[in-house]
Each structure stands twice: as C-alpha cells, then as structure tokens.
Amino acid sequence: MPQSNGYHAAGGACHEEVIKLTGVSFSYENQPVITNLNFSVQERDFVGLIGSNGAGKTTLLRMIVGLLKPAEGSVSLFGKPVSQFDQWEKIGYVPQKNAFNPLFPATVREVVLSGLYSRGKLFKRISKVDQIKCDDALHAMRIEDLAGKRIGMLSGGQQQRVFLARALINNPALLILDEPTVGIDTETQEGFFHMIRHMHKHHNITFLMVSHDMDRFRSYLGDEPAREAGKLKFYVRHSHDLENCVENNLTHSLRGLRHSMEDQAALQH
Ligand SMILES: Nc1ncnc2c1ncn2[C@@H]1O[C@H](COP(=O)(O)OP(=O)(O)OP(=O)(O)O)[C@@H](O)[C@H]1O
C-alpha cells in the first residue's frame, strides 16, 4: 500500500484514493440496485451518504468491505482491488445496529478486543499491547466504566459506543458507519455526531457514513450533494486544500532534491 503521507509525486493527486468505485453495478436476483456507479473517496474526506429506504446504501457499503461482489465494475481500497486487499485492520466497519446480536454473552472489553481479530484470524492470544489498545479505544469512546459489563445489558447508545470502540481499536485509516444512530435518543445522537466530527478533524480518519439524519451535518458537509447516482446522494467534506497540497508537493520535491544531492556526495567519497 502506498505510504499515507498526504501527497503523491509533484503534479499527481495530492491525497491518496482510499475508496475507488469504477462502473459498479449490483443486482439481487435480476433486480438492479446500483447501476454503473463511479465515485471515489480521498484520504481524510468525510463522506455522508443518504438515500431513501432500499436505495442501496447498505449494499454499497457491503461491496466496499468485500462482503458482496459487484456484478460489473470494480472496487479498490487504498489502491488495491478489494479481492486482493489484505489490510483489513486499516478499516473499521460498523454495520447497522441489528447486525450484531447483543444477547451474545460477552463483556464490553471482549467485544472491543474482538475488533483485533481481522478476517481469518479468529483466535489469537491477547497480548499486553492488545489490552492497551483496548483501553485506548474504551477511553476514546468514554466507556471505560462499562468494560466489565455484558454488552446485552447496555442501552442502545452505549452499545453503539462499544461498536465504535471495536472499530477504533486498530487505529483505522478508514471508518465506515452504517446508520450509527438508529434507535438512539436525540441527546445521545447530538453527542455522537459531535464526537464523529471531532474524530474527523483531529484524528486523520477518512469517514464514509450512511445516515438518514444528514441534517445535523449540513453545516459540516454543505447543502448540496457532491454527487448523485440513482437514489444515492453523496455529501463530501474534503480535509485538504490546494494550499496544503502545493506546500506538501514542494516539501516533497525539496526533500527529494536534498536526498539526491546527499546520495551524490556519498558516491563521491
Ligand atoms: N439479500 C437480499 N436479497 C434480495 N434483495 C435484497 C437483499 N438485501 C437487500 N435487498 C433489496 O435491495 C434493495 C437495497 O437494499 P439496501 O439494504 O442496500 O438498501 P438501503 O438503502 O440500505 O435501505 P435502508 O435505508 O432501508 O436501510 C432493497 O430493495 C432491498 O429490498
């Protein structure tokens, strides 16, 4: 995977393409849901995805994380086709609330730690480092005091925080959230959205979030969708600006020049 350093070679795109969808189509039993979708998400973008019930939002997210295969077109993650992508620890995915059975007899700590087991690695010894990562994730979601509680005994809002902590434990570069606040009271939703915006601004995470409640994000994402495809609307906030891009490319070129001068000097000795 290319280095996530915020720039490419001078003249190229400034930020890495985290998700790239090219001509993606998908049908369930010959019923088209997504047709010829082209869209890309760049490093540190915040993308809000809305669409009416049945528009294909969850289907799209499931294709992005490799759980469904497009009938046509391709999906790339961090520059690699999703079928060849193997750095799943870089991606935190929080599916719709009912995708996890909260009656599962596990504690909050165990649920959060399970986020460390990437696909194919179901059993793994939990090291001290893992425990520290878990403590950090619990702290980030302010749920340290719930660590020993059974997940099924928590409120909906508390459970959502647990699933977010689970997604955060690997310190992901990309966080994908499917309707993260469904069934959560208004006050908790407000706190949740505040926390998400804070994470986006200060933790260099790229976000792709499906939400019916995009109104709360209007001031953050703008009134107009950056892209509409069928019934799907993508609202985008980029974190980078042209100035940074030019500055980074210049720094990059100067660094390259300095290295080549140092190399030449070393060769002469
Ligand atoms: N496993 C499936 N088999 C057949 N049809 C399906 C399946 N899953 C979803 N669909 C259909 O595909 C369409 C898109 O579903 P999807 O769950 O992606 O929509 P959505 O935009 O996430 O909807 P919602 O806002 O209600 O969550 C719907 O018409 C749905 O009925």
The ligand as an SDF file (V2000), in Angstrom:
LIG
                    3D

 31 33  0  0  0  0  0  0  0  0999 V2000
  -30.2880  -10.2800    0.4850 N   0  0  0  0  0  0  0  0  0  0  0  0
  -31.1400   -9.6400   -0.3210 C   0  0  0  0  0  0  0  0  0  0  0  0
  -31.8530  -10.3220   -1.2470 N   0  0  0  0  0  0  0  0  0  0  0  0
  -32.6980   -9.6980   -2.0890 C   0  0  0  0  0  0  0  0  0  0  0  0
  -32.9250   -8.3730   -2.0760 N   0  0  0  0  0  0  0  0  0  0  0  0
  -32.2530   -7.6390   -1.1810 C   0  0  0  0  0  0  0  0  0  0  0  0
  -31.3230   -8.2270   -0.2490 C   0  0  0  0  0  0  0  0  0  0  0  0
  -30.7910   -7.2590    0.5210 N   0  0  0  0  0  0  0  0  0  0  0  0
  -31.3650   -6.1030    0.1060 C   0  0  0  0  0  0  0  0  0  0  0  0
  -32.2310   -6.3350   -0.9030 N   0  0  0  0  0  0  0  0  0  0  0  0
  -33.0050   -5.3100   -1.6320 C   0  0  0  0  0  0  0  0  0  0  0  0
  -32.0990   -4.4380   -2.2790 O   0  0  0  0  0  0  0  0  0  0  0  0
  -32.5180   -3.0950   -2.1610 C   0  0  0  0  0  0  0  0  0  0  0  0
  -31.4240   -2.2710   -1.4920 C   0  0  0  0  0  0  0  0  0  0  0  0
  -31.2700   -2.6980   -0.1490 O   0  0  0  0  0  0  0  0  0  0  0  0
  -30.2800   -1.9590    0.8440 P   0  0  0  0  0  0  0  0  0  0  0  0
  -30.3730   -2.6550    2.1720 O   0  0  0  0  0  0  0  0  0  0  0  0
  -28.9680   -1.8250    0.2230 O   0  0  0  0  0  0  0  0  0  0  0  0
  -30.9670   -0.5090    0.9220 O   0  0  0  0  0  0  0  0  0  0  0  0
  -30.7020    0.7090    1.9140 P   0  0  0  0  0  0  0  0  0  0  0  0
  -30.5610    1.9270    1.0660 O   0  0  0  0  0  0  0  0  0  0  0  0
  -29.5780    0.3910    2.8320 O   0  0  0  0  0  0  0  0  0  0  0  0
  -32.0800    0.7410    2.6880 O   0  0  0  0  0  0  0  0  0  0  0  0
  -32.4650    1.2260    4.1780 P   0  0  0  0  0  0  0  0  0  0  0  0
  -32.3960    2.7170    4.1990 O   0  0  0  0  0  0  0  0  0  0  0  0
  -33.8720    0.7530    4.3280 O   0  0  0  0  0  0  0  0  0  0  0  0
  -31.5170    0.5700    5.1510 O   0  0  0  0  0  0  0  0  0  0  0  0
  -33.8350   -3.1330   -1.4000 C   0  0  0  0  0  0  0  0  0  0  0  0
  -34.8870   -3.0760   -2.3240 O   0  0  0  0  0  0  0  0  0  0  0  0
  -33.8230   -4.4670   -0.6840 C   0  0  0  0  0  0  0  0  0  0  0  0
  -35.1290   -4.9880   -0.5390 O   0  0  0  0  0  0  0  0  0  0  0  0
  1  2  1  0
  2  3  1  0
  2  7  2  0
  3  4  2  0
  4  5  1  0
  5  6  2  0
  6  7  1  0
  6 10  1  0
  7  8  1  0
  8  9  2  0
  9 10  1  0
 10 11  1  0
 11 12  1  0
 11 30  1  0
 12 13  1  0
 13 14  1  0
 13 28  1  0
 14 15  1  0
 15 16  1  0
 16 17  2  0
 16 18  1  0
 16 19  1  0
 19 20  1  0
 20 21  2  0
 20 22  1  0
 20 23  1  0
 23 24  1  0
 24 25  2  0
 24 26  1  0
 24 27  1  0
 28 29  1  0
 28 30  1  0
 30 31  1  0
M  END
$$$$
